Amino acid sequence: MTSEDFARGFAKLEQIIKQKTLDGEDAYPPSYAQFESHCAVPPQARGHREFTPLALPSDEAIKKSKDANNRFQQDFKNIFGDL
């Protein structure tokens, strides 16, 4: 375990001891397995991210795309037009 793991474990253990003391219970000393579980990094949420769904292109966008494609095709044909 790294020093960060020990620090995380001691911080969590202190929180538990404080809470148990306030409740009038005895929480010390923890077993090795309990302490090791306090040192573990908590898992990150694996939920899915929200995103904006893709929308259908507008009529104007389709027209612009077709015009650009037609210009490209015409320019490409002009390259080989002299052959």
Summary of the structure (lengths in Angstrom):
residues: 83
radius of gyration: 32.3
end to end distance: 72.9
largest distance: 95.4
contacts: 134
relative contact order: 0.09
helix: 59%
strand: 0%
